[in-house]
């Protein structure tokens, strides 16, 4: 049997030779003329993924089918736009169920979108790009757990064709229109047009999921969504920008600012006008616009972002920017969610203070929403993405099984996300079993579901 090192080198070599076109170079991502006249959710074109879906860009995941769908959606200004969603169908799938998983892309370039990042051979030209797409690829571990439940999983590029990170109104609409497109795809996917729908996302993916839940009653009321699991939510953008500056997550600031600049011309104008007049600093900050999340986290780790702007605090004090942040804050993107929600958040979250999520949930509940809110003590923002997943999966399974949700809001505080025995066992099955096989059996059972 080949050694781990030999296997990884073989896969990296094969991956490097793969001709996976980046979205910025791939004509599939360009909508056809006249698409603007179509209804939101209309399928514009579709194909099977050009390359296998692979975990960590190395190990192809066995699926029955993997489809990419280009569909019409709506941007933050009610203008037509188009983006891609990826439909992953496991073997022996229950085609009457459909989970939409929102990946935390957290970058301002379309070349980091999950429809591309999940493919074998994506972005291996440089270590920087490989690191970047790995931030999306590692979320395939969570998606794999859902696929093992025999649920088809939908993964929309919810940031749109310009990768408008933090443009949460656009993101929510893209999620809802992705559902619409998938439900009309039965001619080539066999998915039931009346499939039971659920949503799940963490951090940046949680923002998109919560936005979709808020906009659902007005934007896509015909969709029968059974539940939405939202982890690590960031209700207020401006607070997060202040909290993470100078931290290990400071790279999210240039990613987010450039993401909003891709959607709002006013943000673009403000940023470019206030870049500091130092060539090296300007180049470094501008380069962040075209890098994936992982690269930006590395390049700006523990940096004070004010050193790249003049005046340094312009990104938190400018009134125009504040208005854009407010327009994309949770709690004001549509109306009160009518779908049952499972919200989980660390009380020590280093990205966004838990008090803001407390306040958001209180607001939802005061207006009649149904929220099961779980606060967790031990895990921080990053660890909760993984350790909180089993509870989210169990909750989603209940919704898929049509178990009645609580008609009222509940709130609990747990010492750890794995306090529930079932959740701990599920995490062990998903991570210990799968990851151990990656390490011990390079070409073994983990490659297939």
HUWO-V358515 format. One record per run of one state. SS is the DSSP state (@ for helix, = for strand, . for the rest). FROM is the first residue (numbers start at 0). TO is the last residue. If there is no record, write none. Layout:
BEGIN
<<SS;FROM;TO> <SS;FROM;TO>>
END
This chain:
BEGIN
<<.;0;2> <@;3;16> <.;17;21> <@;22;24> <.;25;25> <@;26;28> <.;29;33> <@;34;36> <.;37;41> <=;42;47> <.;48;51> <=;52;54> <.;55;57> <=;58;59> <.;60;63> <=;64;73> <.;74;78> <=;79;88> <.;89;92> <=;93;101> <.;102;108> <@;109;111> <.;112;112> <@;113;116> <.;117;117> <=;118;118> <.;119;125> <@;126;136> <.;137;138> <@;139;147> <.;148;149> <=;150;155> <.;156;166> <@;167;182> <.;183;184> <@;185;188> <.;189;194> <=;195;201> <.;202;202> <@;203;218> <.;219;223> <=;224;230> <.;231;235> <@;236;243> <.;244;249> <@;250;262> <.;263;263> <@;264;272> <.;273;273> <=;274;274> <.;275;277> <@;278;289> <.;290;291> <@;292;298> <.;299;303> <@;304;307> <=;308;308> <.;309;312> <@;313;316> <.;317;317> <@;318;326> <.;327;339> <=;340;345> <.;346;352> <@;353;365> <.;366;369> <=;370;375> <.;376;379> <@;380;386> <.;387;387> <@;388;399> <.;400;408> <=;409;413> <.;414;419> <@;420;439> <.;440;443> <@;444;446> <.;447;448>>
END
